Every structure is written in C-alpha cells, then in structure tokens.
Amino acid sequence: MGWQTSPDAVETLRDTWAVLVDAQARLHDVRERDHRNYDGGDAGHQWDHGLVVRHAINYAAGVAAARGVAGSGPLVDVGAGAGGFSMWAAAALDRQLVMVDQDAGHRELASRAFADVEVRESLGGLDPAPVVMAMEVVEHVARSEQTEFVRTLGAAVAPGGVLVMSTPDESGYWGGWSGYPPHIATLDATGLRELLAQQLPGWHVEVARLNGPEFALSSLGRYGVPVANRVWGAMDAQLPRVTQEISHRVSQLGKRRKAPTPPRPGDYRIDDAGTGRGTGLLARAERPQTT
C-alpha cells in the first residue's frame, strides 16, 4: 500500500488548513435558515471540531491516495455536498475541481460560495477524470443500487486514474448500525473491498482503516450513539419543524465559535484495513492503463 502514510497526510492537511477554514466560513456566510439536506451531510458542520476533523482526515487520506496520479484533468468529487472539503482537496492536489451532488440546495450553496467551480447534478456528459472521489457517500446508497453506483463511478475514471471512496465502518455499533437514518446500507472493510473488486474487474483495489481520536468507538458510544440517532430520527420524522429549529440554533451558535484547529499528525494513522478499530474506511481503486 504505497500511498499509506501516517503523519504525512495530516501534515499536508495542516499546511493547507487555512483553505478549509476559509471554505467553511464562506459556506456559513451563504447558508440559509431553511436549508435542509435529508440525505445527510449538512453543509456547515457548525464548526463542530470533531466532525470537521473527521471529515478532514478522510479527505487527507484521500489526497494521499490520489497524489502522484498522472494526467492534468480535474478532481471530480461525487456527493461533494456544498464542497468545503472538496475545495481543500483540490487545492492540496493542485487540480481544478468539479463538484457533483444530487441535492439542489447544496449545489446552490456551492455555486454561491465558490463561483469559479463547476457544480453539477450528475456525472452525465463529463469526460473521464484522473481522480474521482466519493467520500462518505456509498452508505447513503441503497444496497440494490450500490453496484450500479460503483460502476458509474468507475466509468468516470480515466485510464491510469484512481477512484477514492471513504465510508464509516459501523459494524462495531450495537446492532451493526449507528442509527443515523441517512446511512441506509453501511459496509465493513470486507464488504467495501468485495463491492469494488466485483464491479471494477481488473482494477487494483486497496482498503485502509483510519485510526485516531475521531475514529475511536468508546463503550458508551457503541450503545449511546445508535440510541440517540434513533431518537433524533424519530423526532425528525414526526416533528420536522422542531428539529429544523434546533439545527438552525446550533448552526447560529457555531458561527460564534472559534474555527477548529488542525489535528496533530501523530494522532492519526492510515493503516491496513485489518489493523486497529478505527471507524473510518478508505478505498483506493486504480484503473489500469489501456493499450
């Protein structure tokens, strides 16, 4: 696993942390009160340090997996949400960025916050790119549709390019699921590897595990998180106006918080999928060159 690193990926993140902070601030500035994304992945993250760092480490590992790929094309980020982390990844890879997201509200936010970035609803009509990412997306796709989803992603990768995907490993939670409603079809390391290998025959597939503080599952969290998420999901289904108001107030509070600081390099590791108990998974699938 030549792209596997420990502090190097996080050092890259620290060196360009200002890009991420600026992108998050721009999204906060344009975020509207009534914006909701029922597929998950709220645009602002309310400056919640844990959420920002977890997503940032995912993208840092993704950057490490995509570094050195040949070709001058863009980074295509599928399921980019409003694109704050996408902007950071593109800057770290020194590539142009194409954001793809099915949520119209997120596309509108991204277009307002990042006027010089191409924002699309789908991959249709887009030329194959050297780097395609789908970070924390596959668990939002129904099990019956995951095979077609991966094949579509694979078709968007240029020969010699890479597909990078991350997903949370929720197998350690009570019941094998975090209880977060938008996560409708989670995968463990074996499931992620098999899905990619079966749908992308001939590609070189590697799966890594992300270990560190934001990826650790405590005994309390093993049971508390699924229960809390189930309660919130039921409340959101029955009283959406109440949960929307709570989310808005938390977001407003977040605007007054100090921006999160970058993580320390020694706290996080990109390991083989069989090492550690971290709840983050990252896959790298390299498309072979055609003759």
N, C-alpha and C positions, 0 to 999 in steps of 0.2 A: 504494500500500500504506500507507494512513493509519495503521495500527497499528504499522508498522515503527518501531522505535526503536533507539538504540544504548545509551547509558548509562541511560536512564530505567527500562527494565525491570529492570536489575540494581540500580539504586538502590532500587526498590521491594522487591526481594529483601533487600537489606541492611537496610532499615528494619524488616523483619519476620523477620529471620533467627532471632531467639530462638524464634519459633513453630516453625520447622523443627527447631531443636536440641532443643526440648522434646519434639516428636513423636517424633523418633528415639530419644531417651532412654527415653520411655515404651514404645516397641516393644522396645528392648533389655531392659527390665525384665520383660516378659511373654513374651519369646521362649523357646521350649522347645528343649531339646537336639536332639530328633529331628525338628524341623520341617524339611520339605523342600518346595520348590515346583519340580516338574520342568518347568514352563513357563517358568522364568526369573523374575528379579525378586526376589531374596532380600530379605526384609523389613528386615534390619538394615543392610546395606551396611557393617557392621563399622567405621563411622566412617572408611571409606576416603575421603580428601579428594577424589580425582579423581572417583570415582563419585558422591559426594554432590553435588559442584559441577556435574557434567554434568547430572544429573537436575534439579537445582535451576534451572539455566539453561533447560532445556527448559520447566519449569513457569513460570519467569519470563516467557519468551517467550509461553507460552500465556495467562498472565494479561494480558499486553499486548494479545494478540489478542482477548481476551474483555472487556476493560474498556470500559465505556460501553454495553454491551448492555442494552436496556430489559427490563423485567419483573422481578418480585420473587421468582421461583422460585429453586430451588437450583442449585448446581453439581453435575452428575452426572458422576462420574469412573469411566469404564468401564475395567476392568483396573487398578484402583487398587492392587492388591497389598494390603499391610497399611495403606496410607493415610497414611504420614508426609508425603509431598509433597502429597497431596490436602488434608490439613489446612492446610498452609501456603497453598495456592492459594485455598482457600475463605476463609481469613482475609484474604488480600490483596484478594479481590474483594468482601468483606463479604457473603457469601452462606452460606446453610445448605449442608450437604454431604450428598450421597448417594453412598456407595461401592458399586461393583459389581465383583465378582471371582468367577471360577468356582472358584478354589482354596479348598477348605473350611478349610485350615489358616490361610491368610491372613485369611479372614473371621473366624475365631475370634480371631486375634491382634488384628485391628482392633476387634472388639467388646469385648475386654478392655481394650485401651489407650484407646479413645475411646468410652466408654459412651453418650454423648449423640448419636452419629452413626448414621444409618440405614445398615445394611450389608446388601447384597442379593446374591443369586447371579446374577440376570439383570435385564434391563430390563422383563420382562413385568409388565403391570399398572401401570407407573409413568406418571404424567402427563407430557406433553412439557415439557421444561425450557428455559429461555433459554440455558443454557450446558451443553454436553456436551463432555467431554474424553475422549480415548483416547490416552494418552501412552505411546509405545514399546510398542504393542500389535499393530498390524496385521502386523508382521513375524513374529509368533507364529501367525498365522492362515494355514492352507493356501491356496495360490493359488486353488484351485477354490472356496473359501469366502469369499474377500475381498469379492466383490461383494455377497453377502448380508449380510456383516458391516457394510459401509458403509451399505447400505440400512436395516438395523436401527438403526444409529446415527442416521441421518438422520430416521427416524420418531420418534426420542426427542427431537428438537429442536423447540421451539415456533416458530410463525411469527415471523419477525424475529430469531430466535435464531441462535447460531453453534455449529458443530461444530469443535473444535480437535483436531488429531491431530499427533503427532510420531513420527518413525521414524528410525533411523540409516541414513545413506547408506553402504552397504558396497561400492559399486561400485569404489572405489579399492584395495580389498584384493586380494591375489593370489587369482585365481580368482573375483573378484567377490563374495566372501563372507568374513566374519570367522571362520568356522569354529565359531561358537558354536552348539551343537546346537539350542537352542530357537528360533533365528531360521531358520524354515523357508521363508520367502517374502519376502525383502527387496525393497525398492523404491528406485529412484533418483528424482530430482526429477520427471522426465517421467512415470514410472510412477505416482507418487503423484498428480500433477495429473490425469492421464487417468482414474485409478480414480475419483476424486471427481467429476470433471466428467461422466463417463458414468453414474454411479449416482445422482447428485443433479442431474438436469437442471433448468436454470433458476436454480440457486444460483450465487452469486458465489464463485468459488474462487481463492485466492491461496496460493502456496507460497513459503516463505522458507528461507534457509540460515543455520544458526547457525555462526558462526566464532569461534574463540578457542582457548586452550590445550588444554582438554579435548576439543576437536573437531578438533584437528590430527592428521594422519596422517603419521608420520615414515617414512623409508625402511625403517628397521628394523621398525617396526610393520606396515608394508604386508605383510611376509612373516612376521615373527615371531608376530604375533597369530593369524593363521589356523593356523599350525603348532601353537602352544601350545594353542589351543582344541580342535583336532582330537585332540591327545594327551589332554587332560583329558576330552574327551567319550568317547573310547575307554576310558579308565581308569574313568570313572564307570559305563559300561555293564558292564564286567567286574568291577570291584571297588567296588561302591557303598558298602560299609561303610567302606572306606579313605577315599574322597573325602568321605563324610559326617563322618568323624572329623577330617579336615583342615579342612573348613569350620567345624566346631564350634570347633576350636582357634583358628582365625583370628578367629572371632567373639568368643571369650573375650579374645583379645589386643586386639581392637578396643574392648572395653568399658573397657580401661585407658588407651586413647589419649585425648588431648585432643580435644574436639569440633572439627570443622573450622571454619575461619573463613570469613566470606563473601567472595566474589570481588570483585576490584576492577572498578569499572564500565568503565574504559577497555579492559579485556582482552577483552571480548566484544561481538559485533555481531550484529544481526538484519538480514540482507541479502536482496536478491533472490536467488532460487534459483540464478541464473547467476553470482553473484559469490562469489569465494573457493573454497576447497577444504574447508571445514569438513564434518565427517561428520554433522552434525545437520540434519534437515529438519523444518519445521513448516508445517502446512497450516491455513488458516482458510477454512471454507465457511459462508457466510451464507445462511440460508433466507429467501426473500422473504416479505414480509407478504401475508396473504390479504385479499381484499376482502369 
